[in-house]
Amino acid sequence: MKKLSLIFILSIFLVGCFNDDDDTIALCEKATNISSSDITDTTANITWEDANNASSYILEYGISGFALGTGTVILDIETTATLSNLVANTTYDVYVQVVCSASNVSLSSDVFSFTTLPNPVIAEYRTNLSELNLFTGDLADLNPSIYAFEYDLNSRLFSDYAHKQRFIVLPLGEKLTYDGDGLPLFPENTLIAKTFYYNIDERDESLGKKIIETRILIKQDGNWELGNYKWNESQTDAVLDTDGGDVPTTWIDSDGDTNTITYKIPSSTDCFTCHQINGNATPIGPKLRTLNFSVNGTNQLQALIDSDLLDGVTDPNTVSVLPDWTNDTNYTLEERTRAYLDINCAHCHIEGGYCELQSSLRLGYETSFDDSNIYSQRFQISARIANVIPGFSMPFIGTTIIHDEGVSLIEEYLDTL
């Protein structure tokens, strides 16, 4: 009898189990293929795939490494969500759960991580350089913002042997526009930065550098505004300065010789003296013909085109090139000298420049030799470039010592005339 009872109970149990199978809930599968898009410094769009075709989701996110259950939770009915109020330049982790029903929620997805963009550049003059967000990381490392286009010049202006870092920051979505081989058209709120520094020892750059100043041009309401930031001794920041000043500076050159100068930071008035045409402030260096050469194997104009930052040009070969005045292999003595005079002197010695009425010299590279008046003024040129007498020397401002290499080049050329 006991044996029959046990068999009966077992049979009921088995039947019950089979009946339960009819009511089994399908596994709610995890969300997959999580991705991000439209990332800014404070927002990001997150999307994912759901094989369950559910209509409810739980998204949890937080700064990378956060523990599940401690993050910010978003309930959504779509397979997409917008995260806002994020911290710039920060990595976040994201997890998604699929809600197939109130009693059937998937496991959390595999973690998905993304990083917000750095703070945007502030194209306005503020007290401290750090407030403009021009650099990332340690300010003294001079790592440009990702929004900056760093460039160099094929022929460089002499500034007492200082090194220079140059870059342009365009408003997001804006471009430069071709307007001939000179300066392009710059969109409103363009910022141009140039930082002057000396390597402590040119033979070993790992020993560091002394940063002197960062000059800023910002296009506001159709006009260029000029500003100078003077770096502090600890190299932690720079302060907006309109008065200029003297900075004693020492460095060791590539020959091992110690050089000492009193570097002169220009005042706002000094800056405007060179950076103006017909009384309107203007950039000097970033002309397309001066940018039209390769840096680290890539032509700079092509880089602008590829980055969708330059409109009106599809082939750099259609733009002329200002010769490199140091390159005596590919350029003639005359080409090199005219290029040197262009980048160092032409901003004043052109129509509308500061020296338009004081001198008949017209030193733009494209100006013909006859119209340049170099021959008739050759003795004046020779005398002025070989001196650093205030009010007489050439350049008028911007240097405190003679540029030996430049003087030698010009004198050699003048001797051929």
C-alpha atoms as one frame of an Amber mdcrd trajectory, in Angstrom:
protein
   0.000   0.000   0.000   2.823   2.370   0.912   4.520   1.534  -2.396   1.353
   2.421  -4.341   1.022   5.708  -2.456   4.580   6.642  -3.307   3.991   5.859
  -6.972   0.840   8.009  -6.925   2.614  10.965  -5.355   5.475  10.674  -7.826
   3.089  10.615 -10.747   1.370  13.789  -9.528   4.758  15.503  -9.187   5.759
  14.558 -12.711   2.488  15.733 -14.178   2.869  18.999 -12.307   6.335  19.485
 -13.749   5.123  18.939 -17.290   2.287  21.383 -16.747   4.794  23.997 -15.447
   6.744  23.730 -18.740   3.739  25.090 -20.553   4.012  28.291 -18.449   7.844
  28.742 -18.699   8.855  32.412 -19.330  11.259  32.955 -22.252  14.690  34.275
 -21.269  14.943  38.058 -21.658  18.178  38.456 -23.595  20.761  41.139 -22.839
  21.071  44.289 -24.931  23.889  44.106 -27.471  25.905  46.302 -29.821  25.852
  49.365 -27.606  27.368  52.394 -29.312  27.719  56.136 -28.885  27.361  59.071
 -31.262  27.202  62.868 -31.297  29.548  63.077 -28.325  30.245  66.598 -27.061
  31.885  67.887 -23.916  28.606  67.491 -21.951  26.325  65.148 -23.929  26.299
  61.811 -25.755  23.743  59.681 -27.574  23.699  55.970 -26.676  22.038  53.299
 -28.832  21.742  49.528 -28.512  20.087  46.487 -30.070  17.356  44.342 -28.482
  16.537  40.875 -29.832  13.467  40.711 -27.566  11.614  43.611 -29.198  10.800
  44.898 -25.746   9.354  48.334 -25.077  11.117  49.276 -21.876  14.753  49.624
 -20.887  16.864  50.570 -17.900  20.109  52.417 -18.645  22.601  53.084 -15.871
  25.746  55.167 -16.330  28.488  56.784 -14.319  32.147  57.746 -14.357  34.234
  54.778 -15.450  34.597  52.167 -12.724  31.399  52.983 -10.849  29.566  50.103
  -9.095  26.244  48.977 -10.541  23.438  50.363  -8.456  25.269  53.605  -7.709
  25.049  55.269 -11.116  22.493  57.501 -12.785  19.454  55.579 -14.072  17.371
  56.407 -17.127  14.125  54.578 -17.987  13.450  54.524 -21.710  10.986  53.064
 -24.197  13.324  53.345 -27.194  16.668  51.708 -27.951  18.361  55.067 -27.665
  19.005  57.572 -24.914  20.647  60.982 -24.622  22.970  61.528 -21.682  23.411
  65.130 -20.568  25.170  67.195 -17.917  28.314  65.121 -18.392  31.786  66.239
 -17.354  34.150  67.220 -20.173  37.102  64.992 -21.069  35.822  62.178 -18.833
  35.305  58.451 -19.487  31.894  57.004 -18.644  30.632  53.411 -18.344  27.154
  52.442 -19.537  25.016  49.364 -18.793  21.619  48.541 -20.303  18.938  46.135
 -19.061  16.004  45.027 -21.210  12.605  44.933 -19.470  10.660  42.197 -21.234
   7.998  42.333 -18.497   7.677  43.418 -14.893   8.871  40.009 -13.762  11.309
  39.347 -16.581  14.291  41.709 -16.778  17.501  40.833 -18.573  20.912  40.741
 -17.036  22.931  43.921 -17.408  24.685  44.273 -20.741  28.417  44.131 -21.095
  29.924  47.448 -20.087  30.222  50.091 -22.805  32.598  53.007 -22.327  32.999
  56.361 -24.051  34.857  59.591 -23.360  33.432  63.081 -23.603  35.244  65.758
 -25.575  37.378  68.393 -23.847  35.894  71.761 -22.996  35.481  73.942 -26.094
  37.881  76.795 -26.687  36.652  80.127 -25.341  37.228  82.726 -28.065  37.302
  85.744 -25.786  39.870  87.519 -23.673  39.868  86.468 -20.045  42.267  87.214
 -17.234  44.187  83.927 -17.377  45.243  81.967 -20.441  44.040  78.733 -18.826
  40.470  80.037 -18.966  40.483  79.883 -22.774  40.849  76.058 -22.883  43.488
  76.309 -25.606  45.578  73.476 -24.201  44.931  70.066 -22.676  46.740  68.592
 -19.696  49.551  70.515 -18.045  49.474  74.003 -19.561  53.262  74.192 -19.790
  53.327  71.120 -22.045  51.630  73.214 -24.746  49.424  70.378 -25.981  46.867
  72.106 -28.215  43.161  71.459 -27.794  41.662  68.895 -30.170  39.733  71.796
 -31.681  42.963  73.511 -32.777  44.770  73.202 -36.103  48.491  73.518 -35.433
  50.536  74.928 -38.294  53.971  76.168 -39.237  55.275  78.693 -41.761  57.483
  77.831 -44.707  59.461  81.009 -44.035  59.466  82.186 -40.437  59.722  85.622
 -38.916  62.752  86.228 -36.706  61.983  86.945 -33.041  65.303  86.869 -31.206
  65.686  83.133 -31.910  62.540  82.252 -29.958  60.647  79.119 -30.936  56.975
  79.536 -31.775  53.972  77.290 -31.587  51.125  78.392 -33.842  47.546  77.215
 -34.184  44.127  78.300 -35.384  40.833  77.462 -33.697  37.726  77.811 -35.849
  34.191  77.783 -34.451  32.730  74.278 -34.661  31.343  73.616 -38.128  33.009
  76.667 -39.690  35.748  76.817 -42.348  38.412  79.045 -43.798  37.529  80.283
 -47.275  40.000  80.679 -50.130  40.503  84.327 -51.097  43.664  84.149 -53.145
  47.058  82.885 -52.054  47.314  85.344 -49.172  45.185  85.320 -46.050  41.999
  83.251 -46.299  38.667  84.585 -45.107  38.275  83.734 -41.441  34.854  83.052
 -39.908  33.594  85.073 -36.979  35.062  84.005 -33.609  38.218  82.548 -35.142
  41.101  82.457 -32.664  44.772  82.453 -33.668  47.397  81.683 -31.013  51.172
  81.981 -31.131  53.323  81.014 -28.149  56.967  82.111 -27.847  59.453  80.026
 -25.887  63.112  79.025 -25.576  64.433  75.533 -25.031  66.660  75.550 -21.978
  69.268  73.609 -23.952  68.846  73.115 -27.696  70.991  69.994 -27.474  68.531
  68.264 -25.126  64.882  69.327 -25.341  63.980  66.967 -22.492  65.464  69.583
 -20.137  62.389  71.692 -20.758  61.664  75.178 -21.978  60.931  78.674 -20.769
  57.665  80.022 -22.140  57.595  83.800 -22.477  54.293  84.857 -23.996  51.223
  83.737 -25.919  49.801  86.187 -28.432  46.121  85.860 -29.278  44.086  87.255
 -32.165  40.298  86.868 -32.066  37.888  87.914 -34.803  34.895  89.599 -33.189
  32.129  91.508 -34.973  34.136  91.442 -38.179  37.267  92.936 -36.617  40.434
  91.382 -35.229  41.206  92.021 -31.570  44.770  91.620 -30.267  45.844  90.392
 -26.839  49.011  89.187 -25.119  49.387  86.746 -22.246  52.572  86.897 -20.186
  53.632  83.591 -18.587  54.507  83.456 -14.908  57.856  82.256 -13.593  56.426
  78.931 -12.401  55.097  78.288 -15.928  51.649  77.358 -14.590  49.639  80.065
 -16.359  49.797  83.343 -18.236  48.042  86.629 -17.486  46.500  89.035 -19.984
  48.874  91.962 -20.292  48.521  95.102 -22.422  51.665  96.912 -21.310  54.371
  94.501 -22.442  57.652  94.277 -20.603  61.180  92.917 -20.456  61.990  89.296
 -19.613  65.651  88.335 -19.000  66.185  85.058 -20.834  69.068  82.603 -21.084
  69.406  79.482 -23.208  72.095  77.176 -24.557  72.176  76.884 -28.343  72.949
  73.840 -30.478  76.662  74.678 -30.414  76.702  74.628 -26.616  77.061  78.398
 -26.296  75.130  80.243 -23.588  73.008  83.130 -24.852  71.496  85.855 -22.688
  69.055  88.496 -23.898  66.363  90.760 -22.533  63.313  89.549 -24.415  60.829
  92.351 -25.023  57.125  91.477 -24.855  55.317  93.990 -27.063  52.564  96.216
 -25.755  49.135  96.227 -27.369  50.172  99.341 -29.274  53.304  97.591 -30.532
  51.257  94.630 -31.727  48.890  96.867 -33.656  51.808  98.644 -35.328  52.641
  95.541 -37.343  49.269  93.803 -37.308  47.348  96.418 -39.277  46.541  97.503
 -42.793  44.899 100.868 -43.318  44.199 101.055 -39.606  42.458  97.678 -39.418
  44.010  94.871 -37.369  44.942  91.741 -39.312  46.888  88.473 -38.976  50.300
  88.278 -40.627  51.564  84.704 -40.826  48.872  82.223 -41.901  48.692  83.084
 -45.582  47.889  80.082 -47.752  51.127  80.433 -49.724  53.050  80.356 -46.441
  51.203  77.257 -45.232  51.603  75.408 -48.530  54.301  72.901 -47.577  54.556
  69.559 -45.812  54.930  69.062 -42.073  55.622  65.510 -40.912  54.926  64.237
 -44.419  51.561  65.958 -44.911  50.902  69.157 -46.813  49.237  71.618 -44.447
  46.698  72.852 -46.996  45.805  69.262 -47.797  45.370  68.619 -44.080  42.974
  71.569 -43.863  41.059  70.275 -46.872  40.897  66.729 -45.512  39.678  68.051
 -42.160  36.942  70.036 -43.918  38.420  73.272 -42.601  39.188  74.986 -45.925
  36.674  75.830 -48.630  37.389  76.911 -52.197  40.549  74.840 -52.687  40.696
  71.170 -53.634  44.340  70.913 -54.696  47.281  72.599 -52.912  49.153  72.633
 -56.231  46.872  75.464 -57.362  48.213  77.679 -54.566  51.604  79.366 -54.810
  54.385  78.726 -52.289  56.423  81.300 -50.409  60.023  80.007 -50.589  61.806
  78.840 -47.473  64.502  81.471 -47.055  66.790  78.899 -45.369  66.622  76.489
 -48.330  69.563  77.280 -50.607  69.131  74.023 -52.531  65.735  74.586 -54.118
  65.609  78.384 -54.254  67.786  81.124 -55.702  69.415  83.808 -53.605  66.890
  86.353 -54.850  63.910  84.111 -54.069  65.178  83.427 -50.577  65.914  87.074
 -49.833  62.558  88.263 -51.133  60.846  85.588 -49.021  62.777  86.736 -45.937
  61.831  90.353 -46.559  58.220  89.337 -47.104  57.739  87.516 -43.801  59.909
  89.867 -41.720  59.223  93.265 -43.244  56.324  93.336 -45.694  53.590  93.697
 -43.075  54.833  97.274 -42.591  56.307  97.873 -46.045  53.143  97.447 -48.145
  50.328  99.722 -49.228  48.393 100.534 -46.066  51.168  99.277 -43.796  52.729
 101.221 -40.949  55.683 102.378 -43.059  53.701 103.206 -46.186  54.321 106.947
 -45.884  57.726 106.712 -44.221  59.393 104.572 -46.868  59.067 103.803 -50.557
  59.964 100.142 -49.942  57.267  97.656 -50.958  58.484  94.258 -49.820  55.666
  91.817 -50.551  57.035  88.746 -52.316  54.758  89.179 -55.335  55.795  92.817
 -55.828  58.058  93.178 -58.842  61.673  94.119 -58.277  61.202  97.521 -59.914
  58.136  98.313 -57.815  59.803  97.084 -54.624  62.335  99.961 -54.724  64.883
  97.624 -53.166  67.614  98.901 -55.454  67.123 102.585 -54.689  66.850 101.845
 -50.957  69.625  99.245 -50.789  71.932 101.361 -48.616  69.122 102.181 -46.195
  68.260  98.484 -45.940  71.872  97.534 -45.294  72.304 100.140 -42.567  69.037
  99.431 -40.762  69.190  95.621 -40.652  72.684  95.727 -39.146  71.644  97.852
 -36.161  69.348  97.623 -33.142  68.947 101.369 -32.620  65.388 102.154 -31.461
  63.505 104.080 -34.126  66.124 103.357 -36.783  66.720  99.628 -36.977  64.778
  97.312 -39.238  62.548  95.604 -38.207  61.139  98.597 -36.365  59.956  96.513
 -33.393  59.858  92.829 -32.430  63.574  92.149 -32.036  66.316  93.250 -29.656
  69.309  91.597 -31.325  70.657  91.381 -34.853  69.654  88.334 -36.868  73.059
  87.318 -38.187  71.750  84.752 -40.678  69.187  87.172 -42.061  71.681  90.008
 -42.360  74.148  87.758 -44.185  71.457  86.663 -46.623  70.317  90.189 -47.409
  73.830  91.600 -47.687  74.818  88.827 -50.088  71.793  89.623 -52.215  72.299
  93.388 -52.143  75.883  92.889 -53.279  74.573  91.317 -56.500  72.518  94.366
 -57.456
